[in-house]
Amino acid sequence: MDHISKYADFLKKHIDVKRPLKIVCDASNGTTGIILEKLAGVANLELILINTTPDPEFPAHGPNPLLAGATDMLAKKVLEVSADFGVAFDADGDRAFFVDNKGKLLSSFITAAIWFNHSTPPFVTDELVYLSLTTSGICKEQDITPSRVGVIFIKEAMRKNNAILGAEFSGHFYFKEFFGLDSGIFAMIYTANILSGQNKTLAELHTEFSRQELVNINITLKKTTWPKVLEAVKKAAIADGISDKMFEREGLTLITPKGWINVRSSNTEPLVRISVGSATRELAEKDVSVITKIVQETDERDS
């Protein structure tokens, strides 16, 4: 049985592109290239494929499109061929990262914002996407259920809430029509379907929803533990007036006057992950600096 063709036929059934679109697809020398090649010839959909040859060495730019510079080749190609947008897939094709027609990379929460504003709730997201969408006023809190990170948790939350879409900051997007699972190619199709029904470019939609700047860093702990970091951040947040509203859901979240701060531990490494969303990049970096100092001072005291 030709499983690749059967899978491609399944994907084709979900394509509903209402006007001609040109899309650059970067397979990152992973698994999606052999599927994307089977989607050629679908009405109104012109796919320009790059880095489609599977290669365990990932010579183009590595297997992770989130790394700095990994989408540069994609952005260049989008501008070169005047594409409507570009999409980069990770090595196994379960994540997707979008570049608009001006070559600008969309944060995952922007992709979710565009989808959610042209789809029917309820939706499910991880903590970072939830905070980005709700504190910026892009989406209503009642339309989104926040979930722990991970396919098991997102899928279960989608089932319990009968949600049609799910999104994680890491570029995993989930679909009720895809059995509640994540798929990079399905994400591309969903974006194409929505964009083809608009009289705006993806860059225009991007600008419309760019209401927050996000900054993320990881700090490696030498001696101290996550519980001690958690208590130190809580104490400082109250004493220094960083936030008057905080809660523990996925790590510790602080709501600030201009956005939010999330501090959480890695499940696999001695890392503290700091994520901040704010009205400007300057404010976001300032908050990151404040929390970083608290974490490092706690680590130094315990060293």
C-alpha positions, 0 to 999 in steps of 0.5 A, a space after each residue: 500500500 502506498 501510505 504516502 499517497 494515501 496521507 497526501 490524499 487525506 490532506 488534499 481533502 482539507 485544502 480549500 484555497 479560494 484564490 491563487 496562493 504562492 507558498 514557499 515550504 522549507 522541509 529542513 531536510 526532514 520528512 515533510 518534503 516527500 509529502 509536500 511533493 504529493 500536494 503539487 497541482 492542487 487548485 490555487 496552490 503553488 508550492 515552491 519547495 526547498 531543502 526537501 531531500 531527507 538528510 540526517 546531517 540537516 545541511 541547510 540550517 539544522 533541524 530546528 527552525 527556532 534556532 537563530 538564522 534558521 528561517 533566513 533562507 526561507 525569508 530570502 526565497 519568499 522575497 525572491 519569488 514574491 510568495 504570499 508566505 513561507 513555512 518552515 517545518 522541523 525535522 519530523 514535521 510536527 511543528 511549523 513556523 511562518 514567514 509573512 510576504 515581507 519575510 518577517 517571522 511570525 511568533 507562534 502566538 501571532 499565528 494562533 491569533 490570526 487563526 482564532 480570529 477567523 475560527 469558532 472557539 473554544 481553543 486550547 493553548 499553552 500558558 505562553 500563548 494564552 497570556 500573549 493573546 489574552 493580556 493583549 486583548 487579542 482574544 477573550 479569556 473565555 474562548 481559550 483554555 490554558 493547558 500544560 505543555 505537551 501533546 498528552 495535555 493539549 490533546 486531553 484539554 481539546 477533547 474535554 473542551 471540544 476545541 477545534 484548535 490548539 497552539 503551543 509557543 514552540 510551534 506545535 499546532 493541534 487540530 480537531 480535524 487531525 484527530 486532536 494531534 499536531 501537524 506542520 503541513 496541516 498548519 500550513 493548509 489551515 493558514 492558506 485556507 484562512 488567508 485565501 478568504 481575506 483581502 489582506 496580505 499575511 504581513 498586514 494581518 501580522 501587523 494587526 496582531 503584533 500587540 506584544 513583544 516576547 523575550 525568552 531566555 534560559 538560565 542554568 542553575 548551578 546549585 539551587 533548586 526550582 522550589 527555592 527560585 520559585 519562592 524567591 521570585 514570589 517574595 521579590 514580586 510582592 516586595 518590589 511591586 513587580 506584580 500584584 497578581 500571580 498564580 501557579 499553573 505552568 510554573 509561576 505567572 506574574 501579571 504586570 502593568 504592561 503584560 506578563 512574566 512566566 518563570 518555570 523549570 525545565 522537566 529534563 534539565 537544571 534550567 529555569 525558563 523566563 518568558 516575558 510579554 510586554 508592550 515594547 521589547 525594551 519593557 520586556 527585556 527590562 522585566 527579563 533582566 529583573 527576574 534574571 537577577 533574582 534567579 542568579 542571586 538565589 543560585 549564588 547564595 546556595 552555591 
